[in-house]
Amino acid sequence: RYAKLAPEGVGSAAAMAEGEGELSAASAGAEKRAPTDFALWKRSKAGEPAWDSPWGRGRPGWHIECSAMAADITGEHLDVHCGGVDLKFPHHDNEIAQSEAAFGHDCWVETFLHAGHLHIEGMKMSKSLKNFITIQQALRDNSARQIRLLFLLHPWHAPLNYSRETMRTAVAVEGKFSEFFTTVNMVTRGQDLYLAAAWGSTEKALFAAFATRRAEVHAALADNVDTPAAMTALQGLVADVNIYLAKQKDDAHPVVVRNIGAYVTRILKVFGVIED
């Protein structure tokens, strides 16, 4: 069955144009019998690479290039295949069609992960719109950590809007975590954790909140790698600690605060926000 990923794209000129862009427009009339046809082998134009084949000198079509490279490295099966959401149709559907036909089975890829588009100030990033921003340009205005936080605050599979406003949000989140780690260091510095007093009701309540937040982080990451929800849970945990410290003032228990600080550090290391 063709178009397993996006069956609604079959016969849609708009979906074809969205997925292939200039490639679709350039070959629609001169080279294709039907707009949805795609080539496994193309005659090379002047200046293009060319190889001998039973069909004459030419080069692989766009879609078969990817299938051939994947098969050369991983064989007849892929566990995970990633790409932008704009590649779902027709590119990835064409890859499936030709690979499963070649290998004689109906499950070339177990799982596809399609990332959302990057938007700049509310518009899809595109060279034609002249709103193309490189990583080097973005790093002139913000740190790599702040940009990573921006990504973490948005679903990986949805469009991400890179703008002054969204970057301000990421910078503010960075500030919350920085203040949190400063506070943890102040509470635990010079403390003999082995001689710390027994926990009271406030410490037990904080530790119960800690367990709840950890469960929220785990559930979020198990649910389609929902990093925004995980980040919300981490920020909630930071708020829990701040509320506890405001109540306890100088009587804060260093062990529970240290344990929470270590957990937040570990998760942010997993996210690439804190380097080892």
N, C-alpha and C positions, 0 to 999 in steps of 0.2 A: 504494500500500500504506500503510495507516494505521499509526501508531506505529512509525516507522522507528527512533527513538531508544530506545524502551523497549517493544518488542512484548509483553513479559511483563506490562505494565500493563493491557492490553486485558481488560476484563471483571473487573478486580480492584477491588473496592470499597475495599480498604485503600490501594492505590496512588492511587485517585481522591481519597480523603480526605486522604492525605498531601500531594498536589499542590495541591488546591483548598481544603482546610481547611473553614472555615465556609461558604464559597461552595457547596461540594458538599452539605453537610448541609442548608443552608437551602432549596435549590431541588430537592432530590432527589424529593420527593413532589409538591409543588404545581405545578411548572413543567416537569418533564421526563417524557417518555414512557419513557425508559430512563436509568439513572443515568449512563451514559457520554455522553449527548447534551451538546452545548455550543451556545450561542446565538451567532449572528452579530449579531442585533439584538434588543434587549429593550425592552419597554414601560417607560417611566420611571415610577418611583414618585414620590410627592409629595416635592418638594424636590430631586429629582435633575435634572441637565441633560437637555434634550430637544430633538430636532430633527425636522423633518418628513421623512417617508419614504413610499415606496409602501405600507409596512406599518403606517402610523400614526406618531404622534409617539413617539419613543423615543430610545434611545442605543445605541452600539456595545456588543457583548459584550466581556468582558475580553480574550479572545484576539485578536479582530479589531483591537482598538485598537493592539496592538503591531505586527501585520502592516501595518496602514495607515500608521503612523508610519514604519516601516522602508522601506516602498515609496515613500513621499513623499520621503524623503531619499536613498535609495540606488538606487531603481529595482527591477527584477525579480530582482536577485541580490545576495547577501551573501557576502563572503569569510569573515568570522568573526562568530559570534553568541555572546555570553557570557551567563552567568546562573548562579544558584545551582543546585546539583544537584537541589533540590526542584522546580525549574521544568521539568526534563526531561520529565516526564509529569504531567499531560496538557498543560501549557501550551505547551511548545515543539513537541510533536508536533501539537497542534492548529494552531499557527501554520504548521507545514509543510504540513499537509493543506489548509488554506484558501488559503495563498499559492500553492502549486503548482497547485491547481485554478483559481485566478484567472488565473495567468500561463501556464498550459498547458505547463509543463515539470516535470521530476522532480528538479531540483536547485536549490532555492531558496537553500540555505546550503551552502557548501563545508565549513566546519569549525565545530563547536560546542565551546565550552569551558565546562565546568560546574564551578564552584568548590564546595569542600566546605563543610559547615555549620560555623558557629562554635559551640563548646561552652563553657560556663562551669562550671568546676570539675567537668567530666565530664558535664554535661547540656546538651542542645541549648538554645541561647539562645531564649527565648520570652517574650513579654509575659504569657502565661497562667501561666507558671511563676514570674513575677516575678523572673527572673534576668537581666533586660535591662540591659546596660551600654552607655552611649554612649561615643563617642570622647573627649568632654570629661571624662567620669568616669575613663576609663582613663588619660588624661594627667595626672590628679592624682597618680597613683601611679608612673608611669613616663614616660620621655621618648619622643618620637616615634621616635627612633632605636632605642630598645630594643623598641618595639612592631613596628617594621619588621623587626628581627632575628628576633623571634618568628615572624613570617609567613614569613621566608626559611628558617627552620629546619624548616618543615613543608611537605609537598607541597601545592601549590595546589588540587589536586582532591580532597584527603582532608579529613576533619573536623579542625579545629584546636581544641585545648583551651586556653582562656585560663584560667590558674590561677596561684596564687602560685608553684607549683613550676616551671611552664614559663617564667614571667617571670624567675625566678631564673636559669634556664639562659641566657636571652637576655642578661641583665645580665652574667653571667659571660663570655659570648662577647664582648660589648662590651669588657669589661675586657682580654681577651686581645689584641684588636686595638689598643686604646689603648696598652697596654704595648709592643706591637710597634712602633707608629709612634714612640713616645718613644725606643726603642732605635735605630731607623733614624736618627733625627735626631742622636742622640749619636754614632753611628759616622761619619756623613757630615759633621757640622758642622765647618767650617773646613778640610776636606780639599780639596786640589787634585786633582780627579779625573783631570786630564790627565797628572799626574806620578805616578799610582799605579803600584805595582810590578806586574810580570807575574803572572798567575795561577799558583798552585801547584796541587797535586793536590786539596787541599781545596776550593778555589774551583771547580775544574772539576767536582768531585763535586756541589757545591751547585748549580751552574748546570744540571747534568744533572737533578737533582731538580726544579729550577725548571721545566725543559721538561716533565717528567712531570706535574707539578701543573697546568701550563697546559693540557695535553692533557686532563687529568681534568675541569677546569672546562668546557672546550669541549664535551666529550662529554656531560657532565651537562646542560648547557643545551640541547644539541641533542636530548636524550632527554626530550621532553615538559616542558621547562623545569624540570628537576629541581634546584631551588635548594638543597634539603638536601644533596645530593651535592656541589654546587658549593661550598657553605659548608664542608663537611668537607674538601674539597681545599684551600681557602684556609687553613683552620686547620692542616692538615698542612704547608703551605708555611711558615707562621709557625713551627711547631715545627722544621722543617728549618733555618731561619735561627737559631733559638735554640740548636740543637745545634751548628751551625757556630761561632757566636760564643762558646759555652762552650769549644770547643776552641782557638780562635784567640786569645781574650782580647783583648789590645791590638794584635794583628797582623791584625785583620779587614780584608779588602779592601773599601774603601768603594763601589767601582763595582758589584760584584755585589749588595751589600746595597741600594744605591740603586735598582738596576733592579727588584729584587723588590718593594721598597717602592712604587715607582711603579706596578707592575702591580696589586698588592693595592688600592691607592688607586683605580685606574681601574675595577676590577670593582665595588668597593663604591660608587662613584659611579653606575655603571649600575644597581645595586640600590637606589639612593636612600638608602643608609646615610650617605654623605658628600655634603654639598651642594657644588655648584660655588662 
